[in-house]
Amino acid sequence: MVRDVFTQDTIARLIGGMGIGHVRYPTAGSSHHAEAQPFYVNSPYGITFAHNGNLINTAALLHFMDAVAHRHINTSSDSELLLNIFADNLNNTGKFRINEEDIFVAVGGLMAQARGAYACVAMLAGFGIIAFRDPNGIRPLGVACRTAQSGAMDWLCASESAVADVAGFVDWEDVRPGEAVILTRSGVSRRQVAPTENFAPDIFEYVYFARPDSVIDGISVYRSRMAMGNALAQEVKRVLTEKQITVDVVIPVPDTSRVAALNLAQSLGLPYREGFVKNRYVGRTFIMPEQQMRKKSVRKKLNAMALEFAGKNVLIVDDSIVRGTTSREIIQMAKDVGAKKVIMASCAPPIRYPNVYGIDMPSRAELVAHGRTTEQVADAIGADLVIFQTLPDLVASVRQLNPSIELFECSVFSGEYVTGGVDAKYLDHLEIVRSDNMKTKATGAVATVTTVNGHAVEESRNGGAGSVMGDSTAEEGADNAGSSSPLSGPIDGVDDTIGLHNTWKLG
C-alpha cells in the first residue's frame, strides 16, 4: 500500500517543490516492475509522466514512434507511449528552452494523435506540472489549491475531489475535456488545446470506482448512488409484484452499494440490515488477476451473519455484476446460513461488453451477462431472482445532478464506444491480452496526482480514484483517503517481453 511506502518521514525527506505519483493497476498485459509509473525520459528537457486510461490506436502510434519519431518504447504500457508522443511534440519545437505556449502546442499535438481515454500528469524538470484530459473527458481529472504556511500557493491535480479534501486543498475545478493546465511557481495557466468531442464521462465511476465523498464533473458520487437506489427500487417493486414474491430484508454488499441499498429499502418500506461483515485486509476482488484467486478472496473478505438471513427472503443489493464470481459466492454464503430465498439486485444494468478505456473488464466470454438473459444470469450465480437497473434509469440517476452533461460513456452496457474505432477485431485482440492466462497483475488502484510548491505528493484513484493512502478501493477505509479510477493500461499489439521495441514490423 502507498501508505506503507510513503510515510510521514519518507515524505518529509523528499527534496523539491513538486512531484507526481501513481498507484498501480494495469488493465492488461504485464505487471513487470519496468511498467510501474511514473515513466521518465531525459530527452527533451527531462519529463516524468503518469497516466490513467487506455489508448485504442496504439498500433498506429507505435508505428509512428518507430518509423518517424525514432523513439524506442521499452515496455508494453501505453503510458510510456503517451510520454514519448508528448516528448516528441516538445522536441519538434527545436528550442533549447521552451515556454508555456510550446507546451500547450505539444499537448494539442498529442491529442490530435492519441485516441482513447487519458487523464495525464507530467512533470517537466525545472519548469512545473502539466495536466490534461482527453477530448471526450472519459477519465476524471481536477485541480485544487491551498495556501501554504509560507503564504505561497500549493496546487494539486487528482482524479477525484476527495483527494483534495483530505489534503486540505480547496476550490476544486474539473479539467475540461481537451484542456491542458500548466502549474508553475508563477501561477496557473489553462487552455483548451483540442475541441471537445462528445463529452462523455465514464458512468462506471459513479457506479463503482469513485469514493462516495467525491464530486466528479459537478456530480456528487454519493447523491448519484442515492438516486440509483431510488430508481432501482421502482424496478424491484415492479418485478417482485409481477413474480408475486415478498422480501423480508434488504442487505447491501459492502461497501459501494450501501448508499443505494439504504435508499432502496427506504423507498420500499423494507428493513435495511448489514448482513455481511467485511475483512478490511482483503482488496477488491474485481481487480484480482485470476478467477481462482477472486473466488477464494470473496470468502476471506466477507462473512455472513446468520441472524440476518435465517428463514428470510433476502434482497441483496450490489453495485454491479461483472464475472459473477463475487455474486455467486455471496449468494451461496447467504444460503449456507439459512436464507430461504435470495434475490440479487444490481444498481447497474447487465455488463455485456468489455471496457476499452482503462477499466479492467474481462473478455466477453467471462462476463456472466454476455449472451445470457436475466433468468440465465440468475441460474449462473445461483440466485432465485436477479433484478437489474435499466440503462435509462442509471443515466437519469446520474445526469439529473448535472443536466449539462448530455452523454455518458456506457459501452460496458450498450457496446457503443464514444471514440469510435472499436470493432470486433479490436475486441478480439483485447480479449487475448486481458485473458486470465495471459497476465499477472498487481492488485492496486490507479492514481495520478501532483502538487506544486508543496512537499506532499498526493495520489489519486481507488480502483478508480484515490489519494496517497494506497491501493484499496474508493470506499475501503478512511485510511485510504483516495479514490480512483482505474487504470492505465498497456499497449495492445506489442510483444509480451520487456525490452527495446526495435522489432516493430513496419509493413
N, C-alpha and C positions, 0 to 999 in steps of 0.2 A: 504494500500500500504506500501511496505517496507520503502519507503522514509519518510512516516509519523511516522513510529515506530522508525527507526534508523536515527535520525537527527545528525547533526554535534556534538551537545552537548552530545547526548547519546553515540555516537561512542567514543568521547574523554574520557568518563568516564569508558569505558571498560578496564578491567585490563588484562595484559598479552600480549604476543607477537605472539599469533596465534589464529585462530578461524575458524569455518566453519558456513555456512549459507545455508538456503534452502527456496525458495519461493514456497508456497504450490499449488499443482494442482493434486489432486488424480484422477487416471483414472478409478477407480471403487471402490465400497464399501463405507465405512463410511468416513465422514468428521469430525468425533468426534475429539475434541481437543487432545485426547490421541494419535492420529495418526500424529500429527504435527511433522515435523522433525526440527532439528536433533534428533535422538534417542541416548540414553545413557545406558551403562551397567558399573557397577563398578568392575565387575569380568570377566576377569582378567585385572588388570592394569588401569582401567578407560578408556573407549573408547566411543567417540562421533562419530556419523555416519550419513551421508546424502547420498541419492541415487536418481538417475534419470533412470527410465526404468521399466521393468516388468519381472518377472520370469515366466517360463512356467512349472516348475516342483515343485511347492510349496507343493503339497500334499505329495510327497515323502520326501521332506526336512522337513516338519512338523513331519512326522512320525519319521524321524531320530532324530530330536531335542528332541522329547518326549521319544522315546524308548531307544536311545543310548546315546545322549549327556546329557539328563536330564536337559534341559534348557527350561524354560517357555517362551512362546511367548504371550505377553499381548494384542496385537492388531491384526487387520487384514491387517497390512501393510507388504508387502514383504521387505520393507526397514529394519524393525526391524528383520525380519528373516535373511536377509543378515548380519546384525550386529552380530547376535548370531552365525551364521556359522563362521564368521571371529573370533569372541571371542573364540569359541570352538577350532578352529585350533591353535590359540595362546596359549590357555590353555594346549593343548596337548604337548607343549614344556616342561612343568613341571618345568620351570625356574622361579626363583624369579625376575630376571632381564633379559630382552630379548635384543637382538641386531638386526641389520638390516637384517642379514641372517635369523633369526627366522621369521621376518615379511614377507620377500619375500616368504619363505616356506609356511607361513599361507595363504597368498593371492593365491599362487598357489594351495593350498588345496581347497580353496573356489571355484576357477574357475573349478576345477575338479568336484565339487559337483553341482554348480548352473548352470542352463541352462536358456537362455533368453538374455535380453538386460540389461546392467547395466553400468553406469558410476558412480563411487563412490568416496567419500572423507571421510576419517576418521581422527580423532584427538586422538592421544594416549597421555594421561596425562604425562607431563614431558619429552616427547620424541620428538614428531613432528607430521607432517601431512603425511598421506598416501593417494595416489590417484591411482586408477586403472580402467581399461576399459575391458569390456567383450571380449572374443577371436574373436568375429565377428565384433567388433567395430561399433555396430549398433548405439549406442548413443554417441554423441560427448563429448570430454574432451581434454583440453590442459593445458599447463603450461607456465608461463611467469615470468619475473623478473624485478626488478628495483633497483637502488642504493638509499638507504635511506640517509637522511641528516647526519646520523652518519657515513656514509661510508659503513655500512653493507648492505647485500643484502636482499631485500624482495622478497618473492616468492608467486605466486598466481596460483590456479587451477580454471578453469571455463569451462562452456560448450561452450562458444563462445569467439572468439578473441576480439570482441567489448568491452567486459568487461575489458580486459587488456588495450585496447587503452584508454578508458575513465579514468582509474585509473593511467595512466602514466607508465604502465608496457610494456616491450619490449621483443624481442627475443621469440615470441610465438612459441611453438612447440606442435604439437598434441601428445597426449599419444597414443602409438601404441596399436592395438588390442592385448589383452593378456599381456600387460605390466603393471608393478607397478612402481610407483615413490614415493620415500621417501624424504621428505623435513625436514631438521633439521637445528639447528643453525650452524652446522658444514658444511653444504652444501647439495647437491642433489645427490641421488643415483637412478639409473634406471636399471631395469632388466626385460627381457622377462621371465615371470614365467609360461606361458602357450603357446602352439603353436597357431599361428593364424589359425582360421578355416573360410575359405571363407570370407575374409574381405569384408564387405557389409554395408557401412554406409547408414542410412535411407535417401532415396531420398526426403522424405516429409520435411526434414529440409530445403532443398533448395527451395522447392515449397512454403512453408507457414511459418514454425516456426521461422526460423533464421532471425536475423536482416540483412538487405542488406549490412551493412558495416562489416560483419563478414567474416572471412575466415575459413572454416572448412575442415580439411583433404586436405589442399592445394588448395581448390576450393573457389574462391570468390563467395559469395552468389549473389552479385549484377551482376557480369558477367554471372552467370548461368541463372539468370532471364532475362537478355538481350537476351541470346541465346534461351531461351524458347519462348520469344516473336517473334524472327525471325523465329523459326521453326513453331510456331503456325500460323504465317502469311501465310505461304505456304499452310497449311491445310485449312485455312479460304478462301484463294483465290480459291483453288480447289472446295470447297463446294459451295461457292457463285456463281462461274461460272456454276457449274452443276445445281444449283437451279435457275439460272438467277435472282439473287437478287442483288441489288446495296445497298451500305451503304453510309450514309452521314457523319457520325462522329463516332469516337472511344472514348469511355468513360470507365475509369477504376473504379473498386470498391475499394475505399481506404481501407488499404494502400498497402497491399502486392503486388497487381497486377499492380501498377503504372509503374514499370520499364518495365515489359513485354508488357504492353499496349502501351507505348510510342514507343518501338521498332517495335511492330506490325504495328502501324499507319504509322511510317516512311517507313517500308518495303512496305506497300500497297499504299503509297502516299495519305493517308487519314488524315483529320483534327483530332487532338487529343484535347479533351476538358475535363476539370474537371467538370463533371455534378452533382456530389454528394458532399455535404459539410458534413464533419464528426464532430460529437459531441465527443470531446476528453474525456468526463467524463463517457462514457459507455464502458465497457470492451468488450472483444471478445465474440461474441455470440456463437462461435464454442464450447467453453468450459462451457457454461451455462448448469445447470443440468436438466432443464425441457423445453419441447417443447414450452409451452405457454410463458415461460419467454424469450426464444430465439426470438419468433415471435414478442412480444411486444418491445423487445430491439432493433430490427432492425429499426423500425420506429423512435425510440428515437435517434438512433445512426447516421442515415443518413437522409439528406434532399435533395430532387431532385430540381435542378434549371430548371424551365420550359423553360427558354431561350434556353437551350442547347438541349431540347428534342422535343419541339413542332413541329409537322409536319415532323419529320425526321425519316429515317430508322437508328436506333441506334445499334451499335455493342458494347455491354457491355463486358468487359474483367474482369474475376475474376481468382483468383489463383486456385480454385478448387470448385467442387460442392459436398457437403457431404450429409446432410439431405435434402437439397433443401429449407430449411426454409428461409435463407437469400436471396437466388436467387429468390424465389417466391415473396417475399415482395419487393425486388428491382425492379423486372420486373413490378410489379403492380404499384409501385411509378412512374416508367418511363411512363407507360401508362396513369396514372392519370393526368400527366402534359402534355399530348398531343403527346407522341411518336407514330408514325404511325406504325412502326414495330420494334420489339425488338429481336435482335439476341444475344444470350449469348455464349461467347467463353470462354472455360476453359483451363488454362495453364497446367492442369493435366488431365490425362485420366479419364474415369469413375471410381469412387471409389465403388467397389462392395463387398469388404471383410473387416472385422474388423481388426484393428491393435492390436497385442498382445504384442508389445514391448515397451509400455509406452506412446502411443498417444491415446487419448480418442476417438476412432472411435466408433460409436454406433453399435447396433446389425444390422445384415444383413437386417432385415425387415425395419429398419429405414433409411437405405441408399437408397437415391432416385434412384440410378442407378442399385441397385441389382435386377436382374431378369427383367430389362427393356431394351428395345432398345433405341437408341439415340432419335428417334421420340417420344417414350413414355415418356422419361425424359422431353422433351420439353413440352409435354402436361401437365405433372405433375407440372411443375413450371410456366406454363403459357407463355412460350416463343414461338415466331413464328418459331424459329430455334435454335438448340443447336449444337455447334461445339466443340469437344474435341480434345486436343492434343493426338497424338498417343504415346504409351509407348516407342517404339524405338526412336522416336524423343525426348521425355523427357530425356531418359537415355543418348542419344548422346549429348544433350544440356549441361548436367552436366559433363559427362565423358570427353568431349573434353578439359576441363580445367585441368584435371589430368588423362591422359590416363593410368597411372599405376594402377588405381582402375578399376578392371575388372568387378566388380559386385556391384549392389546396392540393398538394401532391398526395394522391390517394392510390398510387399504382399498385400497392400490395393487395388492394381490394378490387380494383377495377381493371388492372392490366394496361392502363393508359399512362404513358410516361411523358411528362410535360416537356422534356427537352427534345423529344423525337430521337431518332437514331437507334432505337432499341427494337431489334427484330428477333425472330425466332433463332436465327443463327447466333446472335449475340448472347441470348439467354442460354442456349445450349452450351456455349463455351463457358459462360459464367458458372453454370452448374457443375462443370468439371472442376473448375478452380476451387469452388466452395465445398466440394464433397468432403464429408467427414473423413474419408480415407485418404484425402489428398493433402491435408494440412494439420498442423498442430498450432493452436492459437493461445495467446495469453488471455487470461480471464480478467482483463482490465476494462476500464471505461475510458473512452476517449476524452481528451481535454485539450483545449487551446486557450491560453491566456497570457496576459502580459501586464507589466506595469512599467511606467517610465518615471524617472526621477525619484522612485521609491525603491526600497530594498527588498520588498516582498515579491516573490514570484507566485502569482495566483494561477490556478489552472482550472479549466472548466470542461465538464462533460461527464455525466454519470451514465455510462452505458449509452448515454446520450448527452449529458452535460454535467459539469461538476466543478468543484473547487480544488484547491491544493490538497484537500484531505484524502483523496485517493481513488481506489479502483472499484469502490462499491457503486451501487446504482443511486439514482437520484434520491431515492427515499430510504435507503438502507442505513439510517442512522445519522444523527446530527453531527457525529464526529466526522463524517464525510461530507463536509459542507457544500460540496459541489454537485452539479448535475450535468447532464450532457447529452449530447448526442453524439451516440456514436458516432469516430468511426472513420478513420482514414483507411481506405482500402488500398490494396496493392494493384499493381498493373495487371490488366487482363491481356494476355498474349505474349508473355515473356517466359524465358526458361525458369525452372524452379531453382536453379543454382544461384548462389551468391557470387558475384564476380563482375568484372567489367563487361558491359553489354556491347561487346565488339563482334558478335556473330550474327547481328541482325541481317535478315535476308532482304535486300533492297528490292528484289523482284516481287 
